[in-house]
Amino acid sequence: ARPVIGSDILRHVASQMYVIMLGRFSGTATLGQYRNGLRLSQQPSNAFVDVGAYVLGPTFVRLRDHRDRLSGAARRVFGVVAATALPVSVATVPLGVPVAVLTLGSRWRPAGHAIAGLSFVLIGTALMSVTAETLKAVGRPELLIRVHGVNLAATATAVTAAAIPFGLIGVAVAVSVSQCVTGVYAFGLLTRQIDLGWRELAEEFAGPAVASAIMLAALVAFARSVHPLSHSEAGAVALTVAQVGIGLLVYAAVLTTVDRRRRGDARRLLARLRALRGSASC
């Protein structure tokens, strides 16, 4: 347990770098905007980490003596990360400001810019979470010290470089970059422990990346055509919900078109839902 505790200490120190830099150079008002944006942007990440801790860990431990099955399960989970975390991260870029304004009020618009800048924290956190549970399952928790040591170094360097010239948005983007860098580094360590490589990771991310890019174009086009925040509060909420719905439909349509395996997954999911509906009606 000592490596896990040590890595958690390093992770906590890294997570406080923005307090030191923004509070010192941008003031408490900017720090408050950032913290509220961070709280909102962390909700998807927290949900994913909780799933990783309570579901993936025990599952991977049961497969530790069957390395081929463990590698297959890990690849499957990284595929889920690509298919779910990537579109959420991309969608957060145009939706950050509307989310902050509609939930907190117009004076919290800068928090929305922080949400947009922090959008790719989810990807980095998800990669680290899956990697951490896999490393613990194969009996290599000491590698977590290296992962979070890199996280601390990358966060300190990026946040320090961005805080003074770019302020809130710079710090948010710096945190996103440092988390993604750490996630990639963590996956690199994992490739030495199980039969899973960069090619497999790229294959899992290819389809979701294409679908996310097209979804982003649709979200931006919708926002520019209707300007949701220029309407009344009820109208803004309705248009933002519609924007999210359009994004989901575009993403699902493109992903199932360009990704044959996920198209098969969607068909199997629909078949299971029909079977459950049939058994419930009986």
TANORUR-V135935 format. One line per field, one symbol per residue. psi: psi as a letter, one per 20 degrees, with the letter a starting at -180 (. if undefined). A space follows every 10 residues. Layout:
psi=???
This chain:
psi=ighggghhgg ggghijhhgg gghgiirhgh ggggghhggg highgggghg gghiggghgh hhjhinhghg gggghgghhh gghghghggg hhgiigghgg ghhhrhikgh hhhggghjhj hgggggghgg gghghhhjkl ihihgggigh gggggggggg hhgghicghg gghgggghgg ghgggghhhh hihrmpahgh ghhhigghgg hhghgggggg gghhhimgii rrgghggghg ghgggggggg gggggigiog ghghggghgh gghgghhghh h.
